[in-house]
Amino acid sequence: MDDIRSTSKSQRKRRNPADSVSDKEKREAWAKTLRRCEAIATKASGGACKVFLALKFHADTDGYCWPLISTLRRRTGIKKRDTLSRACRELENRLGVLDRAKLVSRKNGARGPNLYRIGGKIESLPSGAASRFVLPANHSIEGEKLEAT
């Protein structure tokens, strides 16, 4: 029996059983993908392994994240930018557990952070990033080129 004291009446009204099932399935699928990618990333160099763990920390349930390079450097302890880039290239090209794209700010067109996706190709911008960034025209999603506005 559910403990009704743990949620308020308004919270119980807002729950939709279909939503929780799809959320649960989404989390389970993400966990499965993450375990597969972790098994592959453990065979990587030390730097690549650290970068993977830092990206995993920031990733949402679809595997998307967009931390700044400075954040990744601080979390991994990697001091040189080229070492960090080499680790990302290893995860992306050699191991195939990461996809990345450069983002452009919607506000002023300046270069933004990289968009990373663990365990799959970048298919769309996540809602949190889409409100602030766009992909440059040279990056296509599902064969469609996006224009920076």
C-alpha positions as CSV (number, residue, x, y, z in Angstrom):
1,M,0.0,0.0,0.0
2,D,1.3,3.5,-0.9
3,D,2.2,5.8,1.9
4,I,-0.1,8.8,1.1
5,R,1.8,11.0,3.6
6,S,4.9,11.0,1.3
7,T,3.1,13.1,-1.4
8,S,0.6,15.9,-1.2
9,K,-2.8,15.7,-2.8
10,S,-1.8,18.1,-5.6
11,Q,1.3,15.9,-6.4
12,R,-0.8,12.8,-6.6
13,K,-3.2,14.5,-9.0
14,R,-0.4,15.5,-11.3
15,R,1.1,12.0,-11.6
16,N,0.3,10.2,-14.8
17,P,1.0,6.5,-14.7
18,A,1.8,6.5,-18.4
19,D,4.4,9.3,-17.9
20,S,6.2,7.4,-15.1
21,V,6.3,4.2,-17.1
22,S,7.9,6.0,-20.1
23,D,10.3,7.8,-17.7
24,K,11.2,4.5,-16.1
25,E,11.8,2.9,-19.5
26,K,13.9,5.9,-20.6
27,R,16.0,5.7,-17.4
28,E,16.5,1.9,-17.9
29,A,17.5,2.4,-21.6
30,W,20.0,5.1,-20.6
31,A,21.4,2.9,-17.8
32,K,21.9,0.1,-20.3
33,T,23.6,2.4,-22.8
34,L,25.8,3.9,-20.1
35,R,26.9,0.5,-18.8
36,R,27.9,-0.5,-22.4
37,C,29.8,2.8,-22.9
38,E,31.5,2.5,-19.5
39,A,32.8,-1.0,-20.4
40,I,34.3,0.4,-23.5
41,A,35.7,3.6,-21.9
42,T,37.5,1.6,-19.2
43,K,39.8,0.3,-22.0
44,A,40.7,3.9,-22.9
45,S,43.7,5.9,-21.7
46,G,43.6,7.4,-18.3
47,G,42.8,10.9,-19.6
48,A,40.0,9.6,-21.8
49,C,38.6,7.6,-18.9
50,K,38.6,10.7,-16.7
51,V,36.9,12.8,-19.4
52,F,34.2,10.1,-19.8
53,L,33.5,10.1,-16.1
54,A,33.2,13.9,-16.0
55,L,30.9,13.9,-19.0
56,K,28.8,11.1,-17.5
57,F,28.4,13.3,-14.3
58,H,26.9,16.1,-16.4
59,A,24.8,14.0,-18.8
60,D,21.0,14.0,-18.9
61,T,18.9,10.9,-19.4
62,D,19.5,11.1,-23.2
63,G,23.2,11.3,-22.8
64,Y,23.5,15.0,-23.7
65,C,25.7,17.5,-21.8
66,W,27.5,20.7,-22.7
67,P,30.0,21.5,-20.0
68,L,32.7,24.2,-20.6
69,I,36.2,23.1,-21.3
70,S,37.2,24.8,-18.0
71,T,34.7,22.7,-16.2
72,L,36.1,19.5,-17.7
73,R,39.6,20.6,-16.9
74,R,38.7,21.2,-13.3
75,R,36.8,17.9,-12.9
76,T,39.4,15.7,-14.6
77,G,42.6,17.5,-13.3
78,I,43.9,17.7,-16.9
79,K,45.7,21.0,-17.2
80,K,46.4,21.2,-21.0
81,R,43.7,21.9,-23.4
82,D,45.2,19.7,-26.2
83,T,45.4,16.7,-23.8
84,L,41.7,17.2,-23.1
85,S,41.0,17.4,-26.8
86,R,43.0,14.3,-27.5
87,A,41.1,12.4,-24.8
88,C,37.8,13.5,-26.4
89,R,39.0,12.4,-29.9
90,E,39.9,9.0,-28.5
91,L,36.4,8.6,-27.0
92,E,34.8,9.9,-30.2
93,N,36.9,8.4,-33.0
94,R,38.7,5.3,-31.7
95,L,36.1,4.0,-29.2
96,G,32.9,5.5,-30.6
97,V,31.2,6.2,-27.3
98,L,31.0,9.9,-27.7
99,D,29.7,12.4,-30.3
100,R,30.4,16.1,-30.1
101,A,29.5,19.3,-31.9
102,K,30.4,23.0,-31.4
103,L,27.5,25.2,-30.2
104,V,26.9,28.9,-31.2
105,S,25.3,31.4,-28.8
106,R,21.8,32.6,-29.9
107,K,22.3,35.9,-28.2
108,N,25.4,37.2,-29.9
109,G,26.6,34.5,-32.3
110,A,29.7,33.9,-30.3
111,R,31.2,30.4,-30.0
112,G,29.7,28.4,-27.2
113,P,30.6,25.2,-25.5
114,N,30.8,21.8,-27.1
115,L,27.6,19.6,-27.1
116,Y,28.5,16.0,-26.2
117,R,26.3,12.9,-26.4
118,I,27.4,9.7,-24.7
119,G,26.3,6.5,-26.4
120,G,24.8,7.9,-29.6
121,K,24.9,10.5,-32.4
122,I,23.6,14.0,-31.8
123,E,20.1,13.9,-33.1
124,S,18.7,17.1,-31.8
125,L,19.5,19.9,-29.4
126,P,18.3,19.1,-25.8
127,S,15.7,21.7,-24.6
128,G,18.1,23.2,-22.1
129,A,20.7,23.9,-24.8
130,A,18.2,24.8,-27.5
131,S,17.0,27.9,-25.6
132,R,20.5,29.4,-25.6
133,F,22.5,27.8,-28.4
134,V,22.2,26.6,-32.0
135,L,24.4,24.3,-34.0
136,P,26.4,25.9,-36.7
137,A,25.4,25.6,-40.4
138,N,28.2,23.1,-41.1
139,H,26.8,20.5,-38.6
140,S,23.8,18.5,-39.8
141,I,21.3,16.6,-37.8
142,E,19.5,13.8,-39.6
143,G,20.6,15.2,-42.9
144,E,19.2,18.7,-42.2
145,K,21.4,21.7,-41.8
146,L,20.6,24.2,-39.1
147,E,21.2,27.9,-39.6
148,A,22.6,30.0,-36.8
149,T,20.2,32.8,-36.0
